[in-house]
């Protein structure tokens, strides 16, 4: 969490002041983190930790490194295309941010066995979970198609799928579910069968993705006569609940809603109208 919190500081610091200020920005982040930790000595209920200073500094360093690479002239064609569509790049990052949290790999045979246990034991495939993974990977295929073209999708989509599966095995507390594998396989097959015409293909993906969001938000479809309280406080889960659960939920929802906006833009809608439609969809399903 501390690493993620300080990444924007390093990133936007380099964007604002240039790559020459990379080292001073990193040192400033370290000084800021140290000052906050020292102040926590006198803050009731807070715990001072040097590990937080290290994590904050590392996060700033990651942001500085990313900004330095993005600002440089990129020669690798794959990264060049991502740079031309930063919204698509951010959507992909959020997908992996959701699927690979907490981003800590471990080297333990027992962990790898536990991660593969649901697949090896042949657990049942929940239909809704299977549909959600299938539609999500089809959306990723649409993003890759827009960035790199249809031919490269046949290579890049399986590559990203395998990358996520390997991450699920290596990352602590993560497990590989049968719905992940079967959904990814269905998505790749469906993408190959979709119409070649770009407009029809993206229209089908957009409708499917919107339907997936509606199903995910209304599951398990048990409606009561008395409504639940409606929360208006942004990011309340970060302040009141588990940070780990909140981070995963944030990355998942960011991926879903940003992907739908991206798809709507790709079928011809303006960014303002696309955002308004997604917001209206979220309000109606919340209601």
C-alpha positions in Angstrom: 0.0 0.0 0.0 2.8 2.4 0.9 4.6 1.7 -2.4 1.4 2.4 -4.4 0.7 5.6 -2.4 4.1 7.1 -3.3 4.3 6.1 -7.0 2.2 9.1 -8.1 4.5 11.5 -6.2 7.6 10.2 -8.1 5.7 10.0 -11.4 4.2 13.5 -11.4 7.3 15.0 -9.9 9.4 14.0 -12.9 6.6 15.0 -15.2 6.5 18.5 -13.6 10.3 19.1 -13.1 12.0 16.8 -15.6 14.3 13.8 -15.4 17.2 15.9 -14.1 15.3 16.2 -10.8 14.8 12.4 -10.4 17.3 12.1 -7.5 16.1 15.2 -5.6 12.5 14.0 -5.9 13.3 10.6 -4.5 15.3 12.2 -1.6 12.4 14.5 -1.0 10.0 11.6 -0.8 12.3 9.8 1.7 12.5 13.0 3.8 8.7 13.3 3.7 8.2 9.7 4.7 10.8 10.0 7.5 9.0 13.2 8.8 5.7 11.5 8.8 7.0 8.5 10.7 8.7 10.7 13.3 5.4 12.6 13.7 3.6 9.4 14.4 5.6 9.0 17.6 3.2 11.6 19.1 0.1 10.5 17.2 -2.1 8.3 19.5 -2.9 4.9 17.9 -0.2 5.1 15.2 2.9 2.9 14.9 6.2 4.1 13.7 8.0 1.8 11.3 11.3 2.3 9.3 9.8 -0.3 6.9 7.2 2.3 5.8 10.0 4.7 5.0 11.7 2.1 2.8 8.4 1.3 1.1 7.5 4.9 0.5 10.9 5.6 -1.0 10.7 2.5 -3.2 7.3 3.6 -4.4 8.6 7.1 -5.3 11.5 5.5 -7.1 9.2 3.3 -9.2 7.1 6.4 -10.2 10.3 8.2 -11.1 11.5 5.3 -13.2 8.2 4.9 -15.0 8.0 8.7 -15.8 11.6 8.6 -17.0 10.9 5.7 -19.4 7.6 7.2 -20.6 9.2 10.6 -21.2 12.1 9.1 -23.2 12.0 8.1 -26.8 10.8 4.5 -26.8 12.1 2.2 -29.5 10.3 -1.0 -28.6 7.1 -1.1 -30.8 4.9 -2.7 -28.1 5.7 0.1 -25.6 5.3 2.8 -28.3 1.7 1.7 -28.9 0.9 1.8 -25.2 2.3 5.3 -25.0 0.0 6.5 -27.8 -3.1 5.2 -25.8 -2.4 5.8 -22.1 -6.0 5.1 -21.2 -5.8 1.6 -22.6 -2.4 1.0 -20.9 -3.9 2.1 -17.5 -6.9 -0.3 -18.0 -4.5 -3.2 -18.5 -2.4 -2.2 -15.5 -5.5 -2.1 -13.3 -6.5 -5.6 -14.5 -3.2 -7.0 -13.4 -3.3 -4.8 -10.3 -6.6 -6.5 -9.4 -5.6 -10.1 -10.3 -2.0 -10.1 -8.9 -2.5 -8.2 -5.6 -0.5 -8.1 -3.2 2.3 -8.4 -5.8 4.6 -10.4 -3.5 6.1 -13.6 -5.1 7.2 -16.4 -2.9 9.4 -19.4 -3.5 7.7 -22.3 -1.9 6.6 -25.6 -3.4 3.8 -25.9 -0.9 2.4 -22.5 -2.0 2.5 -23.5 -5.6 0.7 -26.7 -4.8 -2.0 -24.8 -2.9 -2.3 -22.3 -5.8 -3.0 -25.2 -8.2 -5.2 -27.2 -5.9 -8.5 -25.8 -7.1 -7.6 -26.7 -10.7 -6.1 -30.2 -9.8 -9.1 -31.1 -7.7 -11.5 -30.2 -10.5 -13.8 -27.8 -8.7 -17.1 -26.8 -10.2 -17.3 -23.8 -12.5 -19.7 -21.1 -11.2 -21.5 -19.9 -14.3 -21.4 -16.2 -13.4 -17.7 -16.2 -12.5 -17.0 -18.1 -15.8 -18.9 -15.5 -17.7 -17.2 -12.6 -16.0 -13.7 -13.9 -16.7 -14.7 -14.7 -20.3 -16.0 -11.2 -21.0 -13.1 -9.5 -19.2 -10.5 -11.3 -21.4 -12.5 -10.6 -24.5 -12.3 -6.9 -23.5 -8.6 -7.2 -23.1 -8.4 -8.8 -26.5 -10.3 -5.7 -27.9 -7.8 -3.4 -26.3 -4.9 -5.3 -27.7 -6.6 -5.4 -31.1 -6.9 -1.6 -31.1 -3.3 -1.1 -30.0 -1.5 -3.7 -32.1 -3.9 -5.1 -34.8 -5.6 -8.5 -35.2 -2.5 -10.5 -36.0 -0.6 -9.6 -32.9 -3.6 -10.3 -30.7 -3.3 -14.0 -31.4 0.1 -13.9 -29.8 -0.3 -11.2 -27.2 -3.6 -12.3 -25.7 -2.4 -15.8 -24.9 0.9 -14.3 -23.6 -1.0 -12.0 -21.1 -3.2 -14.9 -20.1 -0.2 -17.1 -19.3 1.5 -14.2 -17.5 -1.5 -13.8 -15.2 -1.7 -17.5 -14.5 2.0 -17.7 -13.6 1.5 -14.7 -11.4 -1.5 -16.4 -9.6 0.8 -19.3 -8.9 3.8 -17.3 -7.6 2.0 -14.5 -5.7 1.4 -15.0 -2.0 -2.3 -15.8 -1.0 -3.3 -16.1 -4.7 -4.9 -19.2 -6.2 -5.6 -20.2 -9.7 -9.3 -21.0 -10.2 -10.8 -23.2 -12.9 -13.1 -20.3 -14.0 -9.9 -18.3 -14.8 -8.5 -20.9 -17.1 -11.7 -21.9 -18.9 -12.9 -18.3 -19.2 -9.6 -17.3 -20.8 -9.9 -20.2 -23.2 -13.4 -19.3 -24.1 -12.4 -15.6 -24.6 -9.7 -16.5 -27.0 -11.9 -18.8 -29.0 -14.8 -16.3 -29.1 -12.4 -13.4 -30.1 -11.3 -15.5 -33.1 -14.9 -16.1 -34.1 -16.2 -12.5 -33.8 -16.9 -10.6 -37.0 -13.8 -9.1 -38.6 -15.5 -5.8 -39.2 -14.2 -3.5 -36.5 -17.4 -1.6 -35.6 -19.5 -4.8 -35.2 -16.8 -6.5 -33.2 -16.4 -3.6 -30.7 -20.2 -3.2 -30.5 -20.7 -6.8 -29.5 -17.9 -6.6 -26.9 -19.3 -3.3 -25.5 -22.8 -4.8 -25.0 -21.4 -7.9 -23.4 -19.2 -5.9 -21.1 -22.1 -3.7 -20.0 -24.2 -6.8 -19.3 -21.4 -8.3 -17.3 -21.2 -5.2 -15.1 -24.9 -5.3 -14.5 -24.8 -8.9 -13.6 -21.8 -8.4 -11.3 -23.5 -5.5 -9.5 -26.9 -7.2 -9.0 -25.7 -10.7 -8.1 -27.2 -12.8 -6.3 -30.5 -11.2 -7.6 -32.3 -11.5 -4.2 -34.3 -8.3 -3.9 -35.8 -7.1 -0.6 -38.8 -4.8 0.0 -36.7 -2.7 2.4 -33.7 -1.0 0.7 -30.2 -1.0 2.1 -28.5 2.3 3.1 -27.0 4.2 0.2 -23.4 5.3 0.8 -22.2 8.6 -0.7 -18.7 8.8 0.9 -16.0 8.2 -1.7 -13.4 5.5 -0.8 -15.1 4.7 2.5 -13.8 1.1 2.3 -10.2 2.4 2.5 -11.0 4.2 5.7 -13.2 1.7 7.5 -12.4 -1.8 6.1 -9.4 -3.9 5.1 -6.9 -2.1 3.0 -6.1 -5.3 1.1 -9.7 -6.0 0.2 -10.2 -2.3 -0.7 -7.2 -2.3 -3.0 -8.4 -5.3 -4.9 -11.9 -4.0 -5.1 -10.7 -0.6 -6.3 -8.5 -2.1 -9.1 -11.3 -4.4 -10.2 -13.9 -1.6 -10.4 -11.4 0.7 -12.1 -10.8 -1.9 -14.7 -14.5 -2.6 -15.2 -15.8 1.0 -15.5 -12.8 2.4 -17.3 -12.9 -0.5 -19.8 -16.6 0.3 -20.5 -15.8 4.0 -21.1 -13.0 3.0 -23.4 -15.2 0.6 -25.3 -18.0 3.2 -25.7 -15.4 5.7 -27.0 -14.2 3.1 -29.5 -17.7 2.6 -30.9 -18.0 6.4 -31.6 -19.2 8.1 -28.4 -17.5 11.2 -27.0 -15.6 10.8 -23.7 -18.2 13.0 -21.8 -21.2 11.1 -23.1 -19.5 7.7 -22.5 -18.6 8.7 -18.9 -22.1 10.0 -18.2 -23.7 6.7 -19.5 -21.4 4.6 -17.3 -22.2 6.8 -14.3 -25.9 6.5 -15.0 -25.6 2.7 -15.3 -23.8 2.5 -11.9 -26.4 4.8 -10.3 -29.3 2.7 -11.6 -27.8 -0.6 -10.5 -26.9 0.9 -7.1 -30.5 2.0 -6.8 
